[in-house]
């Protein structure tokens, strides 16, 4: 059979430098080298850079494959035309016979690389073609790009995610890409300069997806990063590119292209899922899905959306969680039926309330796992509260606030929680308002706003006593007692807690009794009754340790540490304070941790560590600032505010108790440690020492392990204390 020839198309040129995909390129090259893989499919959401990665891989493989073709299937409208389109791309015409046979004969002539770009809209035909030629051409390698996998034998799949916004504390590939494209257009950006914060924010808003980053880079010719960040916060339409395929010129067109490949059911659910701000599970998807849709169909549709790279699925937990990237979510929302907005908003907030309430029903005493799960729900909780307040949906407002308020307290979001609580009050009246008022009083107490807290605690307690709901009376009494203690009215505080003790049976709810002991023990400690406080705190600790995990155990240990310090037992005080802070660090419980950090500062000062003591004092000030407290100790002399986290404070305390560690590091590791102390990133260290970034990363990890520290900041502090300070003394 004579096959007329065409001029074969040259392999696609590199349009721009590929930024931030070194790991993915290595994975492509390893997959191509692996004998068991003849087909590699690169999947990902539209705009994630699948084509750029495939083109770069093709150029890297030039020495391995003398015959290379890139075939863009975008222009193929009919599945039956796929094989003919590929034939023309490799320089052949089909005369008579099956075009698959003609193509196979050509591809059997020697080592060949065939890149099939944009397969998703002709997926079945592309998969059939790949299956035929891959099975009969032993020296052929195929790289396909598609929003869905091909599902053919021998296929290796590489899912292309967003570019990282940060890398080991330095601006990541997303920021470098944005700056590089903007600078190529005439901007003058420095990723390490004063614009860094806004460049990071822009990249986070766009989830690090290359296409929208390239699109917004055009705006940086005429506006500052701060202005662009502000515009994106309000919702900025992305510009078009002059070139490329139609579905790649805007992010909207790229996502529209994906939607055209979905079933009507999938499009409908996709639009409605855009109402979620963060992650969600199948049950929540069912709750906001079109009326009448069965759970089975929702499950199938979620799989379809994941297959098309419009949803990300996280299967690492006990329940699969789904998430839309920010730009995908905005696209989904833009197509929502505005006539159904109110019904969808109701469905969303009811779904969120059900999820949040399930945590409260499971346990009132937060475990680290519960905190992590609520962290994942937090953005949707806030959106649901705002929606409920706007609609004056009192049951949902009360349900969400009472279920979330302790989470805000545990994780240090005190000011945030107070602002949300106050904002909800105008939508409430009667008993509902009384409940939220006592929650408000507790947050005001934690922030040191004691005058306001006393008024609101008293008023809410009186109203709940009179009108109910009486189930909340013990909690309102507890807040009233805590506020009284904070004002130094210890007899009033004791009276409130003794009234609470008559409302429950310690045998029926031992952890509630432990909470009572812990709170009253704290009151007695503040009153200077150390022996009584120690007895109550030890009883609380004994119960908490039988029923772990409980977030308040950290505060109890810390309070026992205060007792030990007052008794002159510095060793026990140090141990108990550090244990308590270690427990609280798992929750980032700033409100509970800040007083213990102040106590640790006193211990360190007493043991001759004035620099460490001052660092702890400043760390406690910073913690109060972060939770929004107008702390009376927060004076102007705190200009050098500490950035130490609770974990880093714990390490500081443990390091202070350890002997000096001369000779612990090798000479090379010590050299790397000093460069870390200078603020260098791993790539900068690698360039200075003429080693690979991977070797630099390994050195830093070994240093952390040897020193027993968890961050580069702590490595820098070790260098300062062990070498710089000692040389100055």
Secondary structure, DSSP 8 states (H G I E B T S, - for coil): ----B----------S---S-HHHHHHHHHHHH-TT-SEEEEE-STTS-HHHHHHHHHHHTTTT-SEEEEEE-TT--SGGGHHHHHHHHTTB---SS-HHHHHHHHHTTS-EEEEEE--GGGHHHHHHHHHHHHHH-TTEEEEEEESS----TTEEEEE-----SEETTEE-HHHHHHHHHHHHTT----TTSTTHHHHHHHHHHTTT-HHHHHHHHGGGGTS-HHHHHHHHHH-------SSS-GGGSSHHHHHHHHHTTS-HHHHHHHHHHTT-SS-B-HHHHHHHS-TT--HHHHHHHHHHHHHTTSSEEE-SSSS-EEE--HHHHHHHHHTS-GGGHHHHHHHHHHHHHHHHHHHHHH-SS--HHHHHHHHHHHHHHHHHHHHHHHHT-HHHHHHHHHHHHHHHHHTT-HHHHHHHHHHHHTT--HHHHHHHHHHHHHHHHHTT-HHHHHHHHHHHHHHHHHH--GGGHHHHHHHHHHHHHHTT-HHHHHHHHHHHHTTS-TTT-HHHHHHHHHHHHHHHHHTT-HHHHHHHHHHHHHHHHHS---TTHHHHHHHHHHHHHHTT-HHHHHHHHHHHHHHHHTTT-HHHHHHHHHHHHHHHHHTT-HHHHHHHHHHHHHHHHHTT---TT--GGGTT-----HHHHHHHHHHHHS---TT-S-HHHHHHHHHHHTT--HHHHHHHHT--HHHHHHHHHHHHHHHT-SSHHHHHHHHIIIIIHHHH-
